[in-house]
Structure formats: structure tokens, C-alpha cells
Amino acid sequence: MNQNQKEQVVITVLGANKPGILAGITRAIADANVNVEDVSQKIMQDLFALMMMTDFSQANCSFETFQSRMQEVADQLKVRIFIQHEDVFRFQHRL
């Protein structure tokens, strides 16, 4: 991939709120050398919702490996994580 071209990936996290979710998610993202460019987090009563726009172009692993690693984090934290390329996300949501 061209170094000047970004590979935008949307990460969505949903689950019951508890300490450590954001730390666990961002640690795994940083370990993969993925850059968080924008983030929105909301806690409603005991529910946790997070959406991130990331730049995957400098990642040190394949997209499939990243998805697998993030699924392991999701299982540990007992949350749901959805990871999609931005174009797929936009198509699915017709944005």
C-alpha cells in the first residue's frame, strides 16, 4: 500500500461497562501498530459503546490477524468487537 494512502478501519465495541475495556482495546490496537484517528465513547447506565476510526496502513499484521487478535481481546473483556474497512462499513450503513 502507498505510504501516503490511508487504510481506514472502523472498530466498534459494545458491552457491559467495567474498568479496563478502553485500556485493553487500545493496548491491542497499539500492539498492532494501528493508529487511532478519532474516537467516540459513550456509557449509558451500565452499557459501554465505543467507535473508533483507525488508520491500518502501517499495521504490523494482516487485517485477518488483527481481527483474530481483537476477537481474543473481546473474549477476555466479555465485549463484542466489530472491525470493518471503512468502505464496507459505509456501504452497509449507506452513509
C-alpha positions as a Markdown table, in Angstrom:
| # | Residue | x | y | z |
|---|---|---|---|---|
| 1 | Met | 0.0 | 0.0 | 0.0 |
| 2 | Asn | 1.2 | 3.5 | -0.8 |
| 3 | Gln | 2.5 | 5.1 | 2.4 |
| 4 | Asn | 0.5 | 8.2 | 1.8 |
| 5 | Gln | -2.7 | 6.3 | 1.3 |
| 6 | Lys | -4.6 | 5.5 | 4.5 |
| 7 | Glu | -6.4 | 2.2 | 5.0 |
| 8 | Gln | -9.3 | 3.3 | 7.2 |
| 9 | Val | -10.7 | 0.7 | 9.6 |
| 10 | Val | -13.8 | 1.2 | 11.8 |
| 11 | Ile | -13.7 | -0.5 | 15.2 |
| 12 | Thr | -17.0 | -0.7 | 17.2 |
| 13 | Val | -17.1 | -2.1 | 20.8 |
| 14 | Leu | -20.2 | -2.9 | 22.7 |
| 15 | Gly | -20.8 | -4.5 | 26.1 |
| 16 | Ala | -21.4 | -4.1 | 29.8 |
| 17 | Asn | -19.4 | -1.3 | 31.3 |
| 18 | Lys | -16.5 | -2.2 | 33.6 |
| 19 | Pro | -13.0 | -0.9 | 34.3 |
| 20 | Gly | -10.3 | -1.8 | 31.7 |
| 21 | Ile | -12.3 | -2.1 | 28.5 |
| 22 | Leu | -10.7 | 1.0 | 26.8 |
| 23 | Ala | -7.3 | 0.1 | 28.1 |
| 24 | Gly | -7.5 | -3.4 | 26.8 |
| 25 | Ile | -8.8 | -2.4 | 23.4 |
| 26 | Thr | -6.3 | 0.4 | 22.9 |
| 27 | Arg | -3.4 | -1.8 | 24.0 |
| 28 | Ala | -4.2 | -4.4 | 21.4 |
| 29 | Ile | -4.6 | -1.6 | 18.7 |
| 30 | Ala | -1.2 | -0.1 | 19.7 |
| 31 | Asp | 0.5 | -3.5 | 19.7 |
| 32 | Ala | -0.6 | -3.9 | 16.0 |
| 33 | Asn | 0.8 | -0.5 | 15.2 |
| 34 | Val | -2.7 | 0.7 | 14.2 |
| 35 | Asn | -3.2 | 4.5 | 14.7 |
| 36 | Val | -6.4 | 5.7 | 16.3 |
| 37 | Glu | -7.5 | 8.8 | 14.5 |
| 38 | Asp | -10.9 | 9.5 | 16.0 |
| 39 | Val | -12.9 | 8.0 | 18.9 |
| 40 | Ser | -16.3 | 8.3 | 20.4 |
| 41 | Gln | -17.2 | 6.6 | 23.6 |
| 42 | Lys | -20.5 | 6.6 | 25.5 |
| 43 | Ile | -21.5 | 5.0 | 28.7 |
| 44 | Met | -25.3 | 4.7 | 29.2 |
| 45 | Gln | -26.2 | 3.4 | 32.7 |
| 46 | Asp | -24.2 | 0.2 | 32.7 |
| 47 | Leu | -23.7 | -0.1 | 28.9 |
| 48 | Phe | -20.4 | 0.7 | 27.1 |
| 49 | Ala | -20.3 | 1.8 | 23.5 |
| 50 | Leu | -17.1 | 2.8 | 21.6 |
| 51 | Met | -16.5 | 3.6 | 18.0 |
| 52 | Met | -13.0 | 4.3 | 16.5 |
| 53 | Met | -11.8 | 5.4 | 13.2 |
| 54 | Thr | -8.3 | 4.0 | 12.7 |
| 55 | Asp | -5.5 | 4.0 | 10.1 |
| 56 | Phe | -4.4 | 0.5 | 9.4 |
| 57 | Ser | -1.9 | 1.4 | 6.7 |
| 58 | Gln | 1.2 | 0.9 | 9.0 |
| 59 | Ala | -0.1 | -2.2 | 10.8 |
| 60 | Asn | 2.4 | -4.9 | 11.6 |
| 61 | Cys | 0.0 | -7.7 | 10.8 |
| 62 | Ser | -2.7 | -8.7 | 8.2 |
| 63 | Phe | -6.3 | -7.5 | 8.6 |
| 64 | Glu | -7.3 | -11.1 | 9.3 |
| 65 | Thr | -4.7 | -11.5 | 12.0 |
| 66 | Phe | -5.8 | -8.2 | 13.6 |
| 67 | Gln | -9.4 | -9.3 | 13.6 |
| 68 | Ser | -8.4 | -12.5 | 15.3 |
| 69 | Arg | -6.3 | -10.7 | 17.9 |
| 70 | Met | -9.1 | -8.3 | 18.6 |
| 71 | Gln | -11.5 | -11.2 | 19.0 |
| 72 | Glu | -9.3 | -12.7 | 21.7 |
| 73 | Val | -9.4 | -9.3 | 23.5 |
| 74 | Ala | -13.2 | -9.2 | 23.1 |
| 75 | Asp | -13.4 | -12.7 | 24.6 |
| 76 | Gln | -11.2 | -11.7 | 27.6 |
| 77 | Leu | -13.1 | -8.5 | 28.2 |
| 78 | Lys | -16.5 | -10.1 | 27.5 |
| 79 | Val | -17.5 | -7.5 | 24.9 |
| 80 | Arg | -18.4 | -7.6 | 21.2 |
| 81 | Ile | -16.0 | -6.1 | 18.8 |
| 82 | Phe | -16.8 | -5.4 | 15.1 |
| 83 | Ile | -13.9 | -4.5 | 12.8 |
| 84 | Gln | -14.6 | -3.3 | 9.2 |
| 85 | His | -12.8 | -1.5 | 6.5 |
| 86 | Glu | -14.4 | 2.0 | 6.2 |
| 87 | Asp | -15.8 | 1.4 | 2.7 |
| 88 | Val | -17.6 | -1.8 | 3.8 |
| 89 | Phe | -19.0 | 0.0 | 6.9 |
| 90 | Arg | -20.2 | 2.9 | 4.8 |
| 91 | Phe | -21.8 | 0.6 | 2.2 |
| 92 | Gln | -23.6 | -1.5 | 4.9 |
| 93 | His | -24.9 | 1.7 | 6.6 |
| 94 | Arg | -25.4 | 3.6 | 3.3 |
| 95 | Leu | -23.5 | 6.7 | 4.6 |
